[in-house]
């Protein structure tokens, strides 16, 4: 007797080998952050905030210009895993920009983004483009270097090797011109603080 004869009629119509599994990766079951791609080059942080802030249990979001052309992605964090899954399910595939017809691609991030120190801010921008300029009025936080360490990412945009989402050392602490590679540049010595304290 085949498996399809034992299943209810609706389930028999679906190939049992391809049944949807809501949590295929057990390591991501507690992840609170969504990875959002398919955004237009000219997206603003407030647009991402406005898209997700009305969802239940929204916490904060991060807009990241990756440095690969004008590619931009977002990380949106919720207070609960269920809220993140709900937002992902309802908004994945949504047409974000009617001019281009591009659709959002939303999935669980590899790990949960940490809350920025100081709190109170609901969105941040990380700009890794080589041609960024100071005084660029298009992005609220352009040039706000140091955000990478707040979000637990290293210089190349990835997480540290130990997989806990926290960096062993703050990023950007090496001074290329210094003979002592652990010495901070003079303009950062008094302003950089540890997020572990």
C-alpha positions as CSV (number, residue, x, y, z in Angstrom):
1,X,0.0,0.0,0.0
2,X,1.5,3.4,-1.0
3,X,1.8,6.3,1.4
4,X,-0.7,8.4,-0.6
5,X,-3.5,5.9,0.3
6,X,-2.9,6.5,4.0
7,X,-3.0,10.3,3.8
8,X,-6.2,12.4,3.7
9,X,-7.2,13.4,0.2
10,X,-5.8,16.9,0.4
11,X,-2.4,15.6,1.7
12,X,-2.3,12.9,-1.0
13,X,-2.3,15.6,-3.7
14,X,1.0,16.9,-2.3
15,X,4.1,14.9,-2.8
16,X,5.0,13.8,0.8
17,X,8.7,14.2,0.1
18,X,8.2,18.0,-0.4
19,X,5.9,18.9,2.5
20,X,6.7,22.4,3.9
21,X,8.7,22.3,7.0
22,X,8.4,25.6,9.0
23,X,11.8,25.1,10.7
24,X,14.1,23.2,8.3
25,X,17.2,24.5,10.1
26,X,17.0,23.9,13.9
27,X,19.8,26.4,14.5
28,X,17.5,29.2,13.2
29,X,14.5,28.4,15.4
30,X,15.3,31.1,17.9
31,X,16.5,33.8,15.3
32,X,14.6,37.1,15.8
33,X,16.1,38.9,12.7
34,X,15.0,38.8,9.1
35,X,17.3,39.3,6.1
36,X,15.6,41.4,3.4
37,X,16.9,41.6,-0.2
38,X,15.4,42.8,-3.4
39,X,15.5,46.5,-2.3
40,X,16.0,49.3,-4.8
41,X,19.3,51.2,-4.7
42,X,17.6,54.4,-3.6
43,X,15.7,52.9,-0.6
44,X,15.7,55.0,2.6
45,X,15.9,53.6,6.1
46,X,12.6,55.1,7.0
47,X,10.9,53.1,4.2
48,X,12.1,49.9,5.8
49,X,11.1,51.1,9.2
50,X,7.7,52.1,7.9
51,X,7.2,48.7,6.2
52,X,8.0,46.7,9.3
53,X,7.2,49.0,12.3
54,X,3.5,48.3,12.2
55,X,4.1,44.5,12.5
56,X,3.6,43.1,16.0
57,X,6.8,42.9,18.2
58,X,9.0,45.0,15.8
59,X,12.2,46.0,17.5
60,X,14.7,47.7,15.1
61,X,16.1,47.6,11.6
62,X,19.4,48.0,9.9
63,X,19.9,49.1,6.3
64,X,23.3,48.1,4.9
65,X,24.9,49.3,1.7
66,X,27.1,46.2,1.0
67,X,29.8,47.8,-1.2
68,X,28.9,45.6,-4.1
69,X,27.8,48.3,-6.5
70,X,24.7,50.0,-5.0
71,X,23.4,46.7,-3.5
72,X,21.5,47.3,-0.3
73,X,20.0,44.8,2.2
74,X,18.2,45.2,5.4
75,X,18.1,43.3,8.7
76,X,14.9,43.6,10.7
77,X,14.7,42.4,14.3
78,X,11.6,41.5,16.3
79,X,11.1,40.7,19.9
80,X,9.9,37.1,19.2
81,X,10.7,34.4,16.7
82,X,7.0,34.0,15.9
83,X,6.6,37.7,15.1
84,X,9.6,37.5,12.7
85,X,8.1,34.4,11.0
86,X,4.8,36.1,10.7
87,X,6.3,39.2,9.1
88,X,8.4,37.0,6.8
89,X,5.4,35.0,5.7
90,X,3.2,38.0,5.0
91,X,5.7,40.3,3.3
92,X,8.0,37.9,1.4
93,X,7.4,38.4,-2.3
94,X,5.8,41.8,-1.9
95,X,6.5,44.3,-4.7
96,X,8.4,47.0,-2.9
97,X,9.0,49.4,-5.9
98,X,6.2,49.5,-8.5
99,X,8.5,51.2,-11.0
100,X,10.8,48.2,-11.2
101,X,8.5,45.5,-10.2
102,X,11.2,43.9,-8.0
103,X,9.9,41.8,-5.2
104,X,11.3,41.5,-1.6
105,X,13.1,38.3,-0.8
106,X,12.8,37.8,3.0
107,X,14.3,35.0,5.0
108,X,15.5,34.3,8.5
109,X,19.0,35.8,9.1
110,X,21.8,33.5,10.1
111,X,21.7,35.0,13.6
112,X,19.9,37.6,15.7
113,X,21.2,41.2,15.4
114,X,22.2,42.8,18.6
115,X,20.4,45.9,19.8
116,X,22.5,49.0,19.2
117,X,24.1,50.5,22.3
118,X,22.4,53.5,23.7
119,X,19.0,52.2,22.6
120,X,16.2,54.4,21.5
121,X,17.1,54.2,17.8
122,X,14.8,52.1,15.6
123,X,16.9,52.2,12.5
124,X,20.6,52.5,11.5
125,X,22.6,52.6,8.3
126,X,25.9,50.9,7.5
127,X,27.5,52.2,4.3
128,X,30.3,50.1,2.9
129,X,30.4,51.7,-0.5
130,X,33.9,52.9,-1.5
131,X,32.6,56.1,-3.1
132,X,30.6,57.4,-0.1
133,X,31.0,61.1,0.6
134,X,30.6,63.0,3.7
135,X,27.7,65.5,3.7
136,X,25.6,63.2,1.5
137,X,22.1,64.3,2.3
138,X,20.5,61.2,0.9
139,X,21.4,58.9,3.8
140,X,20.8,60.0,7.4
141,X,23.8,58.1,9.0
142,X,26.2,57.8,6.1
143,X,29.8,57.8,7.3
144,X,28.8,56.7,10.8
145,X,31.6,54.2,11.1
146,X,31.8,52.0,14.1
147,X,28.2,50.7,13.6
148,X,29.8,47.5,12.4
149,X,31.0,46.7,15.9
150,X,27.6,47.5,17.4
151,X,25.9,44.9,15.2
152,X,28.5,42.2,15.7
153,X,29.9,42.2,12.2
154,X,33.4,42.3,11.1
155,X,35.0,44.4,8.4
156,X,33.9,42.2,5.5
157,X,30.2,42.2,6.7
158,X,30.3,38.7,8.1
159,X,30.0,37.6,11.7
160,X,33.0,36.6,13.7
161,X,34.3,33.1,13.5
162,X,33.1,31.9,16.9
163,X,29.5,32.0,15.8
164,X,28.1,33.7,18.9
165,X,27.3,36.9,17.0
166,X,29.7,39.0,19.1
167,X,33.1,40.0,18.0
168,X,36.1,39.2,20.2
169,X,37.5,42.6,19.4
170,X,35.7,45.7,18.1
171,X,36.2,46.1,14.3
172,X,38.3,48.9,12.9
173,X,40.8,48.9,15.7
174,X,43.9,48.3,13.7
175,X,45.9,51.2,12.4
176,X,47.5,50.5,9.1
177,X,50.2,53.1,9.6
178,X,51.2,52.1,13.1
179,X,54.0,49.8,14.0
180,X,51.8,48.4,16.8
181,X,48.8,46.8,15.1
182,X,46.8,46.9,18.3
183,X,47.1,50.7,18.7
184,X,44.1,52.8,17.8
185,X,44.5,55.8,15.5
186,X,45.0,59.0,17.5
187,X,41.6,60.4,16.6
188,X,39.8,57.3,18.0
189,X,41.7,56.6,21.2
190,X,39.5,58.7,23.5
191,X,36.2,58.3,21.7
192,X,36.0,54.5,21.2
193,X,34.3,52.6,24.0
194,X,33.8,49.0,24.5
195,X,30.3,47.6,24.2
196,X,31.0,44.9,26.7
197,X,30.9,47.3,29.7
